[in-house]
Amino acid sequence: MTNPAVPLENSLPDQPAERLAVSFARVLRGMGLSVPASATIHFGEALGQVGLTNRRAVYWAGRATLVHRFEDIAVFDGAFAMFWLQQKPQTVQVDGTPPPITLLLDSDEGEDDADEADREEEPPGDVQALRFSRVEILTEKDFAECTDKELAELTRLMSRLKFTTHTRRSRRQIPSKRSGERPDLRRTVRWALRYEGEPFRRAYTQSSTRPRRLVLLLDVSGSMEQYARALIRFVHAATVARGRVEAFTLGTRLTRITRQLSSRDPDAALRRVAPEVQDWAGGTRLGDGLRAFNDQWGVRGMARGSVVVLLSDGWERGDASELAEQMERLQRVTNELIWVNPLKATPGYEPLAAGMAAALPYVDRFVSGNSFRSLEHLAAILAGSNKGA
């Protein structure tokens, strides 16, 4: 093992101790070590006590909870160096054991820029290749902490999300081949005339369906700037993936961006949106923006029977009572009203801000939206949104 007194300067990105404990235990199991669930739980609890910044503390927390045989120590040391320090390759060997085991880290970012001579040299002994996926870590990372490169990678992931277009019952009737549906008297009589008025054949109709509209309202105020740059990519992915989608931004004014987001190229779509949204990272007047939406678009038809999603942290600089009044108007005509708040995932968060507290009584679902994983959950909710159909 390398010097355990050195801090974890090259450790993995900040993640909850429990999730890192589970990931490390999965690596050990892949190398043949027996790591029961109880040991993983104890390791996670130990990490919560000692923290993640000191190599010595993390190492001995793992040794004490995950290793139960002397012959497993060498494998544990190699896995520790690979997982926690991201050193590769690592050779693990213990006196008196068979030839060494070489751990080769297979990342999901393509080949590393190693020297050709190093790649051509055959490692001695047994070789075990482990796959370390940055995508799994990135999907849990808070959008506010993502770099531009990570956001570009998340954009590719968002383009793969499934946005099912659900339907609503229409008043229009269509022919049905099944008996027991609503009788179609006109067609039945028309057919009877062919047989001297005898209704040998009977016709039926059934209700038709039409796609249910999805309306997305994205808060682009200053308090949402770090999240809006990722959430607008989600809005674009939803706009191009399903039919009957309308997209707006809310800040100091209401801006419709549906047409600008129609391009399947996310970069081209965002370039078209930029000049239209003049209040990006500006003030927050959610009440005024929702009143404009209700008066111009919402209650006149766009929001009727639709699923409306507001993506905002709920900070309101205007009159909170105005926001409550407009939320009540909107809730009366929608099929489902969903509020996505990135701050909801913060430990100990409570919706105490005046705007959020005023709007929450009229929200059907209140979900977080701070990471790709939370947006996956939101996409699943939208796929099943059919309340009152």
Secondary structure, 3 states (H helix, E strand, C coil): CCCCCCECCCCCCCCCHHHHHHHHHHHHHHCCCCCCHHHHHHHHHHHHHHCCCEHHHHHHHHHHHHCCCHHHHHHHHHHHHHHHHCCCCEEECCCCCCCCEEEEEEECCCCCCCCHHHHHCCCCCEEEEEEECHHHHHCCCCHHHCCHHHHHHHHHHHCCCCCCCCEEEEEEEEEECCCCCEECHHHHHHHHHHHCCCCCCCCEEEEEEEECCEEEEEECEHHHHHHHHHHHHHHHHHHHHCCCEEEEEECCCEEECCCHHHCCCHHHHHHHHCCCCCCCCECCCHHHHHHHHHHHHHHHHHCCCCEEEEECCCCCCCCHHHHHHHHHHHHHHCCEEEEEEHHHHCCCCCCCCHHHHHHHHHCCEEEECCCHHHHHHHHHHHHHCCCCC
